[in-house]
Amino acid sequence: MKERQGDFEALGVNVAAMSYDDVEALGEFADAQNIGYALLSDAGSKHTNALGIRDEQYEKEHFAYGVPKPGVLFIDPAGVIRLKRATPGYRERPPLDELLAAVKAAVADSPESAAAP
């Protein structure tokens, strides 16, 4: 995502990632990988569960329980989810070109874009 962050930001979209990892672990990862966007901690997977993106193949006893499916959410300024894409299995990621195209279409279809001069 880091290499395409500018493409998303050019659409007026802020990039962030969410994980069930704690804030300290995310901070260490961001520093080590030179991540240039926000990493959000969803300890306990509350938001992951509410958004319906938890990878349900892992039982409560598994170390990966609570991990979200890799994907993208486009949430407009009013808090409405305009796009939700997720792929099964945490090791695979949706193709960034496909996600960028889908986000671009969602931005164009959002009410805020229609209201822009």
N, C-alpha and C positions, 0 to 999 in steps of 0.2 A: 504494500500500500504506500510505503514511503516514496517510492519512485513515481507514483501517479498522484500524490497528494495535491500538487499544483493544478492538475487537470480538474480535480473535484473543486478546489477552491476557486478556480476560474468560473465555475458555475454558481458561485456564491454559497457553496456547501462546505461546512466545517467538517473535518475528519476527526474521528475519535474511535478508539477501540475499547471494548468492554470485556472483562475477564472475571472469573471467580477468584482470582488471586488477590492477596491483600495488597494494600497500598505500598508497603515497603518492597515487596517482591516486584511489583510493577515499576516502581522507581528504579530499582536496580537493573531491571531488564531494559527500560527506556534509556538509561545512561549507557549501558553496555552496547546497545544496538543503535544508539544515536537516533532514537525515535523523535520525530519532530511534531507529533500530534498528541493530543490528550489520551491517556490510558486510564480508563475508569474502572474502579474496583466494585464488583458486585458480589461481595462476600456473602455467602449464604445463597447465592443465585436467585435472589428475590425478583430482580428485574428480568433475568433470563427466563424464569418460570412464567412471569406475568406476560411476557412477550411471546411465549410459546416457542422459544428457540433452544431449549435445553436438549442436548443430545441424550435421548432416552435409552440408548443401548447400555448405559452404565448403571448398575445397581448401587444402592446407597453405600455398600461396603467398598466399592471400587474407588481407587484414588482419583479417577476422572469424573466421579459423580458430580453433576452440576455444571459441567463444561458446556458452553453453548456451541451450537453448530456454527461453523464459520459462515459468514455471510455479511449482509449489509442491511441496514435500516435507513431509510430516508424519512426523517421526521421534520415536518415543516415548522415554521415559527409559531404556529398555533398549537403545536403538539400533536398534530394528526400524522399517523404513519401513512405515508404515501407509497412506500415501496418496502417490501420485506422479502429478502432472498436468503436462503440458507442451504448449505449442502450437508449431506449426511457424512459423519466421520470428521474428526477434528484435524486430520492430517491433510485433507484436501481443501483447496480454496477455490471459490468461484473465479473464473477468468476476469481479470481487471478490465479488459476492454468491454466485455459484456456488461459488467456492473456500471461502468462509466456511461455506456449508452442507455442503460435502464434508468440511472439517476438523472441523466440529461432529459429523458422523456418525462420523468416524474416532476422535475423542476418546471418544465414547460407546461405541464398539465395542472400545476398547483394554482390555487386561487390567487396567491400572492403575485405570481408572474403575470396573470391576467390583469391585475390591478396596477402593475408597473406602467409608467408612461412610455 
